[in-house]
Amino acid sequence: MRIDAAVRDYYDRGGELGRLHGGRGRLEFLRTRDVLRRVLPPAPARVLDVGGGAGVHARWLAADGYRVRVVDPVPLHVEHAGAIPGVDAVLGDARGLQEQDDAYDATLLLGPLYHLVDRRDRVAALREAARVTSSGGVVVAATISRYAGLYDTLVRGRHLEPEVNRITRAELATGVHEPFDRDLFTLAYFHHPDEILDEFADAGLPGATRYALEGGAWIFADRDGWLDGDDRTAGLLDALRATEQDPTLFGISSHLLTVRAVDG
Ligand SMILES: C[S@@+](CC[C@H](N)C(=O)[O-])C[C@H]1O[C@@H](n2cnc3c(N)ncnc32)[C@H](O)[C@@H]1O
C-alpha cells in the first residue's frame, strides 16, 4: 500500500517535527494529551501510535510509562520517533498493519484518517486498529472537521481568492481537500462530525464517543497569549473540557477525537 505522492511530498519537508509546539498546534497538542490521559488504560499499557509522525505524542506517552510503538509511512518520521527514549518506530501503513492480533492495549490513529480520502480505506484502518487491540483496550482516532478549511481561510483573509474559494466549496460538498498551495495543507479528507461514528460502526466499533478537541478556540487561541501557560490557558482547557462532548459544538472544532473500547 502506498500513500499519495502529494501527502508524502508534504511530510518529507519535515513540517511535523515541530508542528504541535506552537500556535494552533499547541492547543491541539494540549487537548489531545488531556483527553488521552483520561481515556487510555493506565501505564505501562502497550500503545500503538499509527501515523505517529515524528513522535510528538509518543514522547510524553513514553515519559508517562507507556510502552509505545510508532508506525508511520514516512521514513523521516520513523527516524525521529525512533530516536525518542523508550519509543520503537517502524515503517507501515494504517490499512495493513504488520502487528499481531490483540497485541496492544490502545491503538491511536492521530492522523492517518486525514489522508485516506476513500472511505473504504478509513474503515480498513479502523478495522486494523480494532484487530491489533486487545479486548478492554481502546481505539482512538482523530479527524479534521469538514469546516476547518473554511474557517482557516477566513482567518487568513484568503476566503475570496478564487482558487481558495473553489477548493473550500468543493471540500464543504465532498470532504475532499485538494489544495493547489502547500500553505493550505495537503490532500486530505475533512469529516462531517457524524460520519466518523458510521465509519467506526462499519469497522465493528459501534457507539463510539466523540470529543471536540479545540471547540471554537482554535480560531483565536494562537494569539494574545492564550497558550502561554498561565491562568488563561488553564481556564481555556477547563472550558474546553466542560464542553467537549456537546454535539452542537463538534462542527466548529478543528479536530475531533473518537474513542471506543474494544469488546471481548
Ligand atoms: C498530521 S500528521 C499527525 C502526526 C501525529 N500523530 C500528531 O498527532 O501530530 C499525519 C500523520 O499520518 C501519517 N500517515 C499518512 N497516511 C498514513 C497511512 N496510510 N498510514 C499511517 N500513517 C499515515 C503521516 O505520515 C503523518 O505522520
PDBQT file of the ligand as one rigid body, heavy atoms in Angstrom, charges set to zero:
ROOT
HETATM    1  C1  LIG A 301      -0.866  15.457  10.654  1.00  0.00    +0.000 C 
HETATM    2  S1  LIG A 301       0.285  14.156  10.888  1.00  0.00    +0.000 S 
HETATM    3  C2  LIG A 301      -0.050  13.717  12.586  1.00  0.00    +0.000 C 
HETATM    4  C3  LIG A 301       1.155  13.224  13.351  1.00  0.00    +0.000 C 
HETATM    5  C4  LIG A 301       0.922  12.944  14.825  1.00  0.00    +0.000 C 
HETATM    6  N1  LIG A 301       0.141  11.732  15.035  1.00  0.00    +0.000 N 
HETATM    7  C5  LIG A 301       0.228  14.114  15.501  1.00  0.00    +0.000 C 
HETATM    8  O1  LIG A 301      -0.848  13.923  16.069  1.00  0.00    +0.000 OA
HETATM    9  O2  LIG A 301       0.775  15.206  15.474  1.00  0.00    +0.000 OA
HETATM   10  C6  LIG A 301      -0.414  12.775   9.990  1.00  0.00    +0.000 C 
HETATM   11  C7  LIG A 301       0.459  11.545  10.023  1.00  0.00    +0.000 C 
HETATM   12  O3  LIG A 301      -0.224  10.469   9.374  1.00  0.00    +0.000 OA
HETATM   13  C8  LIG A 301       0.721   9.752   8.627  1.00  0.00    +0.000 C 
HETATM   14  N2  LIG A 301       0.017   8.995   7.581  1.00  0.00    +0.000 N 
HETATM   15  C9  LIG A 301      -0.447   9.413   6.377  1.00  0.00    +0.000 A 
HETATM   16  N3  LIG A 301      -1.013   8.387   5.711  1.00  0.00    +0.000 NA
HETATM   17  C10 LIG A 301      -0.916   7.298   6.511  1.00  0.00    +0.000 A 
HETATM   18  C11 LIG A 301      -1.283   5.920   6.383  1.00  0.00    +0.000 A 
HETATM   19  N4  LIG A 301      -1.897   5.467   5.270  1.00  0.00    +0.000 N 
HETATM   20  N5  LIG A 301      -0.995   5.083   7.400  1.00  0.00    +0.000 NA
HETATM   21  C12 LIG A 301      -0.384   5.535   8.523  1.00  0.00    +0.000 A 
HETATM   22  N6  LIG A 301       0.003   6.802   8.692  1.00  0.00    +0.000 NA
HETATM   23  C13 LIG A 301      -0.270   7.687   7.703  1.00  0.00    +0.000 A 
HETATM   24  C14 LIG A 301       1.663  10.820   8.092  1.00  0.00    +0.000 C 
HETATM   25  O4  LIG A 301       2.904  10.298   7.675  1.00  0.00    +0.000 OA
HETATM   26  C15 LIG A 301       1.787  11.723   9.309  1.00  0.00    +0.000 C 
HETATM   27  O5  LIG A 301       2.828  11.328  10.150  1.00  0.00    +0.000 OA
ENDROOT
TORSDOF 0
